[in-house]
Amino acid sequence: MPNKIQNPNKNSNSYDLIERTAKFGEDVIEFAGTLPRNEINRPLLSQIVRSGTSIGANYMEADGAVSKKDFENKIGICRKEAKESMHWFRMIAKANPNHKDKCRELYKESQEFVWIFSSIINSSKNNSKNKK
């Protein structure tokens, strides 16, 4: 259930990413429920549900990080899980050609997360260099 109250101490971009990653996880779960359960899909679905929902969970951890190093580590995990999700959507599309359009849509969102988290990591590292 999404949090409807925005923390006044956080910037709105942070809140938007919290909501966006949570919505993505929900979309992954919903999509997984539409696919047939068979020998090929079972392991693919298990993997995509894990990686797709992990993005938001790790972003929530990053949002509450206790140090810059902890933050960068969690954001790095978010990026890793987003990349992994891209892979699983490609495999699911191959195994389920009639679901290719939805896989493409979710793949693109995963790719956007990779770009966003890469940008966050680069900004964080550049801020560290500028302070030295």
N, C-alpha and C positions, 0 to 999 in steps of 0.2 A: 504494500500500500504506500503510495508516494506521500512524502511529507509536504503538506500544503503551506506550512509556515516557513517563511524564509528567515534564516538567521541574519539579523541586521549587521553582525560583525563580519560576515562573509560577503565577498563580492558576488554579484548576480551571475557572472560567468561560471563560478564554482558551483552555484546552485543549479544552473542549467545543465552542467555536465553530470551532476549527481542524478538529476531527473532523466537526462538523455541515456546514461548508461543503464539505469534501472529499467527504463522503457525498452531498451534493446534486449536486456535479459528476459523481460516478459515476452517480447516478440519472438525470441528464440524458443522459449518454452512452448508458446502457442504454436509456432511452426512445427516443432518436433512432434506435437500431438497430432498433426495432420498427416504425417508420413506412415506408411505401412510398417508394421513390425515384421521383419524377416531377418534372415541370417546376415545379410549385407548391412541393412540399416541399423540393427541393434547397436553395434559398436560405434558407428558413425554418430548416431543420436546421443549416445552417452558422452562422447567426446565434445560434440557441439554444445550440449547443455552445460557441460562443465566449463568449457572455455568462454562461452558466450555470457554466462551469468557471473563468471569470475571477474570480468572487466569492471562491473559496477561494484562488486564487493571490495576489490582492491583499490578502486578509486575512493570509496568511503574510508578505507584505511589510510590512504594517502592524505585525504582531507583532514584526518585527525592525527597526522604524523607528529611525533615528538621531537624530531630533528630534521634538518635539511637532508641529511643522508638517508634517513628513514623515508622521507617524502620521495626523494629521487628513486629509491629502491622500489617503492610501491608503484610509482608511475611507470617505471621500467617493466614491472610485472604486468601492468595494464596493457602496455604496448605489446608485450610478448603474447598475452592472451588474445589480443585483437588480431595479431598476425596468425596465430594458431586457428582462430575462428575462420579467417579467410581460407585457410587450407581446407578445413572441414566442410565449408560451404561448397567449395569446388568439388570435393569428393561426393557430397550428397547430390549435387546437381548431376554428376556423372551417373550415379546409381539411380536417380529418379528424374529422368529427363522432363517429365511432365510438371516438375516443380522448379524448373530452371529459372523462371522469372523471379520467383520469391527468393531463391538462393542468390541470384544476382543482386537483388535489392539489399539483402542482409549482408552480402559480401561487401557492397559499396559502403554501407554504414561501418562495417569493421575496418575497412580501409581508411575511412575518415577518422576513426578513432586512432589508428596508427599514426596518421599525420598530426592529429591534435596532441597526442602524448609525446611524439617526437619533438614537437615544437615546445611543449612544456619542459621537457628534459633539456633541450638546447638553451632555452631561456634561463632555466635554473642554473645551469653550468656557466652560462655567460655572466649572470649576476654574481656568481661566486668569483669569477676571474676579475670582474670589475672592482670588487671590494678589496682585492689584494694589492 
